[in-house]
């Protein structure tokens, strides 16, 4: 394998091409390399298969009730519009009722606009959440398939011997994730909590509650020479880590 091909494979152009985020120039370059170089074509096929498997594992269902809410809203709008035309017809023959009908419709229309605003805001929130989840899935795919990603096995100390996890750190893309495989049995009044010290600041990542999905990746804040910690804390978690209860740490050092 030539240095040119090796450099191309170590970049993320193939991953970006698969996810449809390459520029026109990058697309032409990728397709040219796939057509000319067997090594690139083989890697492309493998990434294609991995992406298909990954997409199936992390498929996102449409939020429950979203379809019904949209249909109900459309029906409500049609109903309001039909009421409007009925009121106009009455207003043409009865001048006195025109003012009352107009006021009623104005009030109804105002309520409908307010409800539409609420629905639109909810749909915008759902859209933003889905975009964020899609970006997270994309980053996970890059981290798991990029050759520059470093893999670290994380084991608990004597206070949590059963703790097992795998950390994935990519210093090039500045992405880091952890996959918790197993957690120790703790007393009911205790829990495991994860932290990251980035640029001198301690960040609370959250409580490790459930590992029923043993393939789930948890995003870690990235920083040069950052350190991740897992501690035993009181039930419900702590605002700051209890240093004497550190059971594992993950170094990001290059």
Helices and strands as residue ranges (DSSP letters): H 3-10, H 13-18, H 24-36, H 38-57, H 66-93, H 95-145, E 150-155, E 164-170, E 175-182, E 190-198, E 201-208, E 218-219, E 227-234, G 243-245, E 246-251
